[in-house]
Amino acid sequence: MSRTPQGQRASLDKQPHEVAAMFDGVAERYDLTNTVLSFGQDRSWRRSTRAALGLRPGERVLDVGAGTGVSTQELAQSGAYAVGADLSLGMLYAGKRARPQVPLLAGDALRLPFADASFDAVTISFALRNVNDTDAALRELARVTRPGGRLVVCEFSTPVNPAFRTVYLSYLMRSLPAVARTVSSNPEAYVYLAESIRAWPDQAALAGRVAAAGWGRVAWRNLTGGVVALHRGIRE
Ligand SMILES: C[S@@+](CC[C@H](N)C(=O)[O-])C[C@H]1O[C@@H](n2cnc3c(N)ncnc32)[C@H](O)[C@@H]1O
């Protein structure tokens, strides 16, 4: 882990205590920073995630890596019962203050505090990339989902147009950390964000890993030209 006077960031091997500490450090201004750095796109990515899950009123949906509950709140708009789980107590406390009506609890994506087949749908937004063991997390998501239940992973991905990809990668590695210095409570965390996005598998590679973890009918849809991808699957 690297430490600076402004804060700390996790290393790319993503040790859980480093990841939790890093998110504790960004919690207070997380929602605002997200919206600024994504040029407001985060709202439409969340709406698309909710739509892709096809939630019906009364269904139970789990949002893993829920952070401040901003993604969980969006899911509840469907009329489903949405609960969020996260490793960072700082993010959970910030979420409790910002949106007390959203059920949020402490939980590790690799050992979820729920019985087998508890949920009709599960989702993870901008968090799978932070979990130390991606494949184990995808299997754990399958464990808590009922047979026939749905998964949607919302995660940064690889822009499909080569020219746009070059511009985007330059934004990620140069401008994003600079902008984060003006809005975030821990700008170092946004250097990690840029590095972890660059190191993340592309759409096809992630689809293969979702399928290998016990999910059927795996497919993906690109958002904002592939800056983000929604991967979906059905619990076999
Ligand atoms: C970028 S935030 C995403 C928050 C929210 N889902 C959203 O869409 O804004 C990533 C979150 O994943 C959480 N996280 C990382 N590793 C985790 C793990 N192993 N189990 C649960 N949460 C984890 C972090 O604490 C952080 O709150």
The ligand as a Gaussian input file, in Angstrom:
#p B3LYP/6-31G(d) Opt

LIG

0 1
 C      -16.407000       1.985000      -6.081000
 S      -17.352000       1.488000      -4.687000
 C      -18.914000       1.126000      -5.392000
 C      -20.063000       1.478000      -4.502000
 C      -21.446000       1.364000      -5.136000
 N      -21.759000       0.009000      -5.547000
 C      -21.604000       2.283000      -6.311000
 O      -22.055000       1.831000      -7.367000
 O      -21.304000       3.475000      -6.195000
 C      -16.685000      -0.134000      -4.377000
 C      -17.118000      -0.703000      -3.041000
 O      -16.752000      -2.088000      -2.980000
 C      -16.457000      -2.381000      -1.629000
 N      -15.712000      -3.631000      -1.535000
 C      -14.460000      -3.891000      -1.962000
 N      -14.126000      -5.165000      -1.675000
 C      -15.203000      -5.722000      -1.078000
 C      -15.484000      -7.016000      -0.563000
 N      -14.580000      -8.008000      -0.593000
 N      -16.703000      -7.238000      -0.018000
 C      -17.639000      -6.256000       0.033000
 N      -17.417000      -4.998000      -0.439000
 C      -16.219000      -4.737000      -0.985000
 C      -15.682000      -1.163000      -1.150000
 O      -15.633000      -1.061000       0.257000
 C      -16.480000      -0.030000      -1.826000
 O      -17.455000       0.495000      -0.982000

